[in-house]
Amino acid sequence: MEKEGVRFGSHGINHLILPLLEMEEIEKEVLESKTLIESKLGKKVWAFSYPNGDYNEKVINTINTQGYKIAFGTEPGRVTYGDNLFNLRRMNIHEDMTDSIPMFLARIAGLW
C-alpha cells in the first residue's frame, strides 16, 4: 500500500487511552508505535491518530516532541486553513462506504 502512495501514521503501540497514562507510558506508546512503523516502511512517520480520540496537553506535547507534525481527533469533517494541527478533523471510511466505488466517492466528496 505504501508503494502505491498510501501514507501511514501511528496510533500508539497498544491502543491505550493516552490521557489516562503517566508521562513515561505516553512517551512509550507514542515512540514505540512510530519506531515500529518507520522500521517497517523505511520512511518517517509524521501523523498520529489519538486512540479513541482522547488527548490532552500532555499528550499533544509528547506527540510534538516526538516529531509528529499533525494529529487526528475523532471530530468528523474537512480540514481547513488555520485548524489546530494537533486536532484535525477527519472523514471516517467504514466498511459500508467501501462496498462500491460510487459509495466511496460519495463519502469522500462529503455527499454521504
C-alpha positions as CSV (number, residue, x, y, z in Angstrom):
1,M,0.0,0.0,0.0
2,E,2.8,2.4,0.9
3,K,4.4,1.9,-2.6
4,E,1.1,2.9,-4.2
5,G,1.0,6.2,-2.3
6,V,-0.9,5.4,0.9
7,R,0.7,7.2,3.8
8,F,0.8,5.6,7.3
9,G,0.7,7.3,10.7
10,S,0.8,5.8,14.1
11,H,-1.9,5.2,16.7
12,G,0.0,4.1,19.8
13,I,1.6,0.7,20.2
14,N,-1.2,-0.8,22.4
15,H,-4.2,1.5,21.6
16,L,-4.3,2.8,25.2
17,I,-6.2,5.9,26.2
18,L,-3.3,8.2,26.4
19,P,-4.6,10.9,28.9
20,L,-5.1,8.2,31.5
21,L,-1.4,7.2,31.4
22,E,1.6,8.6,33.2
23,M,4.0,10.6,31.1
24,E,6.5,7.7,30.8
25,E,3.8,5.4,29.4
26,I,2.5,8.1,27.0
27,E,6.1,8.5,25.6
28,K,6.5,4.7,25.3
29,E,3.1,4.3,23.4
30,V,3.9,7.2,21.0
31,L,7.6,6.4,20.4
32,E,7.3,2.6,20.0
33,S,4.5,2.9,17.5
34,K,6.4,5.5,15.4
35,T,9.6,3.5,15.6
36,L,8.0,0.2,14.5
37,I,6.2,1.7,11.5
38,E,9.3,3.6,10.4
39,S,11.5,0.5,10.7
40,K,9.0,-1.5,8.5
41,L,8.5,1.2,5.9
42,G,11.8,2.9,5.9
43,K,10.1,6.3,5.9
44,K,9.4,8.9,8.6
45,V,6.0,8.9,10.3
46,W,4.7,12.3,10.9
47,A,1.0,11.8,11.5
48,F,-0.7,10.4,14.7
49,S,-4.3,9.4,15.4
50,Y,-5.3,9.5,19.1
51,P,-6.7,6.2,20.3
52,N,-10.4,6.7,20.9
53,G,-9.9,10.4,20.0
54,D,-8.7,11.2,23.5
55,Y,-5.9,13.6,24.2
56,N,-4.8,16.4,26.5
57,E,-2.0,19.0,26.6
58,K,0.4,16.3,28.0
59,V,-0.3,14.1,25.0
60,I,-0.1,16.9,22.5
61,N,3.3,18.0,23.9
62,T,4.6,14.4,23.6
63,I,3.4,14.0,20.1
64,N,5.0,17.2,19.1
65,T,8.4,16.4,20.8
66,Q,8.5,13.0,19.1
67,G,8.5,14.6,15.7
68,Y,4.9,14.3,14.6
69,K,3.6,17.2,12.5
70,I,-0.1,16.5,12.7
71,A,-2.6,14.5,14.8
72,F,-6.2,13.5,14.2
73,G,-9.0,13.5,16.7
74,T,-12.4,12.0,16.1
75,E,-14.4,15.0,15.0
76,P,-15.9,14.5,11.5
77,G,-15.3,16.9,8.8
78,R,-12.8,18.5,6.4
79,V,-9.6,20.2,7.4
80,T,-9.5,24.0,6.7
81,Y,-6.8,26.6,6.8
82,G,-6.0,27.6,10.4
83,D,-7.2,24.4,12.0
84,N,-5.2,23.1,15.0
85,L,-2.7,20.7,13.5
86,F,-2.8,18.5,16.6
87,N,-6.6,18.0,16.5
88,L,-7.5,17.7,12.8
89,R,-10.9,16.6,11.8
90,R,-11.2,13.5,9.6
91,M,-13.5,11.7,7.3
92,N,-14.1,8.2,8.6
93,I,-14.4,5.5,6.0
94,H,-16.2,2.4,7.3
95,E,-17.0,-0.9,5.7
96,D,-20.4,0.2,4.4
97,M,-18.7,3.0,2.5
98,T,-16.3,0.7,0.7
99,D,-18.9,-1.8,-0.7
100,S,-18.9,0.1,-4.0
101,I,-16.9,2.8,-5.7
102,P,-19.9,5.2,-6.0
103,M,-20.5,5.0,-2.2
104,F,-16.8,5.5,-1.5
105,L,-16.6,8.5,-3.8
106,A,-19.8,10.0,-2.3
107,R,-18.3,9.7,1.1
108,I,-15.0,11.4,0.3
109,A,-16.9,14.1,-1.6
110,G,-19.0,14.8,1.5
111,L,-22.2,13.7,-0.1
112,W,-22.9,10.9,2.3
